[in-house]
């Protein structure tokens, strides 16, 4: 049976609060959440429909989606449809979707047929990915009928698409990027803005040439990091930045985060935290009086631990928290972008313009 959840989000102050200036720190002390920080929020109710199967009769295909939405009544919210990286599903990226939902957006996370599959994709796979997203948008009336709690909460006239890695490629196709040969367009006029995390540059494997971006006329946010590398050596951060460089001028933003990796944008740091826990549990090999050494006449009275780790962060812990802060900043800047182009809020544009310098972030606009 389908389970529906109502959760109350409280996002705690992270190191980002202190890294972004005195005004932000003062807001945190007084309890006022800093706008677009990504790591701080009021306690806002968010509804979640964790797993829904939609059936596309035209393709005789089931598509699994997750839906998160603001639980407040009487407000029609913009819609964001998120396309995951190759091999990931609608169960991933909850750190992004739940945050955006807590700030007043309905977010649908899609799965694709390639989830868990091979890395080699074909034009037919690109078309299917695009169709999965457009079908999710088409299915909004059906979702409202099946889940009455969505009634009145979705404004289907204000639609954004987002994606990570191969999902960023999917989002770019929906926003107007063309594939070659043939200059094939997959653009959907309902899409008003796009957020692309780890976007691709020119790639023969994806049908992308330097001409592909000429039709990308709407607002797009490109986000990458200085350590954002892909499946092979050619997929470098500089390659990813070409998506911005090759796009025509007009409401295009590039955000480059110092130290951000490809996995940073998933919001999942379990492996890094596990490594930090293992590191903290290791005995301190520099202890001059190790307690378990039978040849030591003066053993330490306490079990050997990394005493220095008890007083300050280990390198593994610092790395994990650093990536978390970069992830928080990413979702906060994306929220500012959504507010700018799906809500016409000048505060969002101001946050994007003033982001450079926070945690060594570089922002360019054209």
Order of alpha helices (4+ residues) and beta strands (2+ residues): beta-alpha-alpha-beta-beta-beta-alpha-beta-alpha-alpha-beta-alpha-beta-beta-beta-beta-alpha-beta-alpha-alpha-alpha-alpha-beta
